[in-house]
Amino acid sequence: MYSLALDFAAEVCRLSERFPDHERFGLTNQMRRAAVSVSLNIAEGRGRGTDREFIRFLMISRGSLFEVVSASQIAHRLNYLDTDGLNILRQQARTLSAKLMTLIKRLGPGPSS
């Protein structure tokens, strides 16, 4: 999952290179920061040592992932991102989100008795 998050960040950086220069400190920066945040929060959460903290950081990662998806939809509407690029990011995000949720559920407390 961590490796997928790194791949996702690299793809966001690659695709956002095509954005207009005037977006360098706007949408481009926001998307890149959120994409990098996914892997950074996975790493930080893992380093915290408790499942509860790890889950918290995995949820933050998931939020950052959703932020990138939203920003990519805006970029697509502004014609900064083509349909193929949008679909690539959506697919990677779906895969990562599913893996994050699987791990969160596995780490979380079981049903109450």
N, C-alpha and C positions, 0 to 999 in steps of 0.2 A: 504494500500500500504506500509506504514511504517513497519507494522508487517511482510509483505512478504519480505521486504528488510532485516529485521533481520533474518528471516528464511533462506534466501539465503546466508547471511554471515555465519551463523552457518553450513550450508551444505558445503560451500566451505572449511571451517576450518576442518570439519569432513572428507571430501574426501581427502584433502591435507595432512592429517596425515599419509597417506600411501606412500607419496612421499619419495624418498631416502633422507637420511640425508644430502648428499652433495648439495641438492637443498634448504635446510632450509633458506638460505639467498638469494636465487635466485628466482626461479619460485614460490616456496611455499609462500615466503614473499610477492612477488608482487601480487599474486592472492588474498591473504588474505587482504592485504591493500586496494586493489581495491574493494573487496567485502564489506568490512566495510565502505568504502567511500560512497557506495550507500546510506545506511541509514543515515550516518552522514550528508551528503549533503542535504537530504530531511529535516532532523531536523533543520539544520542551515538555510536553505532557508525559512522554515516556520517561524522561529524566526526573520527573517529580517523585517517582517511587511508589505512589499509591494508585490503585485502580480508580478511586474517586477523582483524583486530580487528573489522571490520564483521560478519563471520560470527559471532564470539563474542557480540556484542551482539544479533544477530538470534536466536541460540539462547536468550539470556536473555529476549528478548521473547516467544518461543514458550513458554518456561516460565511466564512471567507470564500468558499467554493461557490456558494449561491450568489455572492456579491460579484464574482467574476462572470457568472452566467448572465446576470442582469446587465452588467456593463457591456458584455459582448452583444447582447440584444440591442442596446442603445447604439453601439458602434455599427452594427448591421443596418439599423434604420437610418443612420447618417451616411451610409455607403462607405464606411471606413473598413468594414469587414465583409468579405463576400460570403455567400451562402455556404460554400464548402468549408470555410474557416469556422463559421458559426456552428455548423454541424459537427465538426471535429471537436470543438470545445464542449459542446453539449454532450457528446458521447463520452468523452473523457470524464466530464463532471458527473454524469450518471453512474459510470463505473466506480469512480472514487467515492461518491456519496453512498452507494450501496455497500462498499467495503467498510467505510467509516461506520455506518449504521450496524453492520454485522458485528464489528468489533465492539462497538458501544453496548450492544445487547448482550454479547458474550461476557463482557466485563461487569455489566450491571448486576444488581441484586436479582435473584430469581423471584418467582411469585411468592407472595406471603402465604404462610400456612395458617 
